[in-house]
């Protein structure tokens, strides 16, 4: 028998071991793999504690993140303009615009009763699901940092919003100037029509023109 916090630490050590064959490195709460196409990450969500029926319930889950290299470059370009330090690869995040639902079930629960210990069945339930979830999250994160994969999935979305067009413009800039980039910039400006364009949107367009001219 073990208490919730040591139980969680054990499960996270097992998570790390399962991620290693996929090339992910790091430690709780985030493991990363840097590829030419970007940074893939799998991590642990923030653990929450509640009480139900006299039991403490510790809930946690996994998340995945994929940061295309072009998005990371844009973040560093913008940080330089703002006088901020560059973003280390292992800390690259965003744009977080593609759905990841359907890869896993409900968050995991570790319950502890009056004696403060987690029932073995709770640990067994998490351990039984860990390999499948790790496989699904790692493969999806790595898939999204394949060259042009993130961009292709964004372009295929129906009715993209302004944040989607900002990201499409950034990712297209890496291909150089052309009609696709011009059209994406027009779509982005159309989303801003009727309101004052934000400084962020203007940064996106400025970056796209600067980056495309270098290709």
Secondary structure, 3 states (H helix, E strand, C coil): CEEHHHHHHHHHHHHHHHHHCCCCEEECCEEEEEECCEEEEEEECCCEEEEECCEEEEEECEEEEEEEHHHHHHHHHHHHHCCCCCCCHHHCCCCCCCCCCCCCCCCEEEEECCCCEECHHHHHHHHHHHHHHHHHHHHHHHHHCCCCHHHHHHHCCCCCCHHHHHHHHHHHHCCCCCHHHHHHHHHHHHHCCCCCCCHHHHHHHHHHHHHHHCC
